Amino acid sequence: MLSPTDFKAYYLEHRVPNPVNITLTQRQVVDGQWITDTLSQQNFRHFANKLNAKCFGSKFKRYGIKLSMFVVREQDQTHRHHIHCVIERPQHIPATDFILLAQNCWTSTRYGYQQSHFEFPTTELRELGWIDYCLKTRTKTEYSNCIDWSNSTCFELR
């Protein structure tokens, strides 16, 4: 089994450029349906598609241009299901506009909840500290499934 150190090393080989550290909270129940890892993954994909379309317009669908992302799901017996991620901020979108755009895209999804946290890391130490925080073992029910590989686009060939 791979350790947090192994995952961190792999991430460092595929870093998200111009990163924004984000925590997205999720509704736990919608219309009587409890959130699961699969629903969380689908909900994040919907968010990512909306955000990419807003950032890149038709270039997203036509040419596959999209934001680089690193996505980690968390939940344990005492914590709400939520997501920690690192998302690339496009150079052509100011920081405050990007926060509003991402927040609006997130809350428009089925499980997106309004409580979110955004941070623009100002040092490499803060960027790496966030990755350590995302990969902590304490709040993962099954560590091997915590990284959302299908939505973590930073590992795709560019």
C-alpha positions in Angstrom: 0.0 0.0 0.0 1.3 3.4 -0.9 1.9 5.9 1.9 1.1 9.6 2.1 4.7 10.3 1.3 4.5 8.2 -1.9 1.3 10.1 -3.0 3.0 13.5 -2.2 6.0 12.6 -4.2 3.8 11.6 -7.2 1.9 14.9 -6.9 5.1 16.9 -6.8 6.0 15.3 -10.2 2.7 16.6 -11.5 2.1 19.9 -9.6 -0.9 22.1 -10.3 0.4 25.4 -11.7 -0.8 28.7 -10.2 -2.5 26.8 -7.4 -5.5 27.7 -5.3 -6.0 25.6 -2.1 -9.7 24.9 -1.7 -12.0 23.1 0.7 -15.5 22.4 -0.6 -18.2 21.1 1.8 -21.0 18.9 0.6 -24.6 18.4 1.5 -24.9 15.1 3.3 -28.4 14.3 2.2 -30.4 15.6 -0.8 -34.0 14.5 -1.4 -33.5 11.6 1.0 -30.4 10.4 -0.8 -27.2 10.2 1.3 -24.0 11.2 -0.4 -21.5 8.4 -1.2 -18.0 8.4 -2.7 -19.5 7.7 -6.1 -22.0 10.6 -5.8 -19.3 12.9 -4.5 -17.1 12.0 -7.5 -20.0 12.7 -9.9 -20.9 15.9 -8.2 -17.3 17.1 -8.4 -17.1 16.2 -12.0 -20.2 18.3 -12.7 -18.6 21.2 -10.8 -15.3 20.8 -12.7 -17.2 20.8 -16.1 -19.1 23.9 -15.1 -15.9 25.7 -13.9 -13.9 24.7 -17.0 -16.7 25.9 -19.3 -16.9 29.2 -17.5 -13.1 29.7 -17.6 -12.5 28.5 -21.2 -15.8 28.7 -23.0 -16.0 26.6 -26.2 -12.3 25.8 -26.0 -13.1 23.4 -23.1 -15.4 21.2 -25.2 -13.9 21.8 -28.6 -10.2 21.4 -27.7 -10.3 19.8 -24.2 -8.6 22.7 -22.6 -9.2 22.4 -18.8 -7.9 23.4 -15.4 -5.3 21.3 -13.7 -6.7 19.8 -10.4 -5.8 17.6 -7.5 -8.8 16.3 -5.7 -9.0 14.4 -2.3 -12.2 13.3 -0.6 -12.6 13.1 3.1 -15.1 11.6 5.5 -14.9 9.8 8.8 -17.4 9.0 11.5 -17.2 12.5 13.0 -16.7 14.7 9.9 -19.0 15.8 7.1 -18.2 14.5 3.7 -16.0 17.2 2.1 -13.3 17.8 -0.5 -9.9 19.3 -0.3 -8.4 20.2 -3.6 -5.8 22.3 -5.5 -7.2 23.9 -8.6 -5.3 26.0 -11.2 -6.3 29.6 -11.4 -6.2 30.7 -15.1 -3.9 33.7 -15.6 -6.7 35.6 -17.4 -9.1 35.5 -14.4 -8.3 37.7 -11.3 -8.2 35.9 -8.0 -11.3 37.4 -6.5 -13.3 36.7 -9.7 -12.0 33.1 -9.7 -13.2 32.6 -6.1 -16.7 33.9 -7.0 -16.8 31.8 -10.1 -15.7 28.6 -8.4 -18.1 29.2 -5.5 -21.1 29.8 -7.8 -20.2 26.7 -9.8 -19.9 24.6 -6.6 -23.2 25.8 -5.0 -25.1 25.2 -8.2 -24.3 21.4 -8.1 -26.7 19.0 -6.4 -24.4 18.3 -3.3 -22.5 21.6 -3.3 -22.8 23.4 0.1 -22.1 27.1 0.6 -19.3 26.8 3.2 -16.0 26.8 1.3 -12.5 28.0 1.9 -10.1 29.4 -0.6 -6.4 30.2 -0.1 -3.8 31.4 -2.6 -0.5 30.0 -1.2 2.1 32.7 -1.0 5.1 30.4 -0.4 6.1 27.0 -1.5 6.1 25.9 2.1 2.4 26.8 2.3 1.7 25.0 -0.9 3.4 21.8 0.3 1.8 22.2 3.7 -1.6 22.1 2.0 -0.7 18.9 0.2 0.3 17.3 3.5 -3.0 18.4 5.0 -4.9 16.9 2.1 -3.1 13.6 2.4 -3.4 13.2 6.2 -4.7 9.8 7.2 -6.7 10.8 10.2 -9.9 11.7 8.4 -10.0 9.0 5.7 -12.2 6.0 6.1 -10.3 4.1 3.4 -7.0 5.8 2.5 -6.4 4.0 -0.8 -9.7 5.6 -2.2 -9.2 9.1 -0.9 -7.7 10.6 -4.0 -10.2 11.2 -6.7 -8.1 9.9 -9.6 -10.8 10.5 -12.3 -11.1 14.2 -11.4 -7.4 14.9 -10.6 -6.5 16.2 -14.0 -3.0 17.2 -12.9 -1.9 13.6 -13.6 -3.0 13.6 -17.2 -0.5 14.1 -20.1 -0.5 17.6 -21.4 
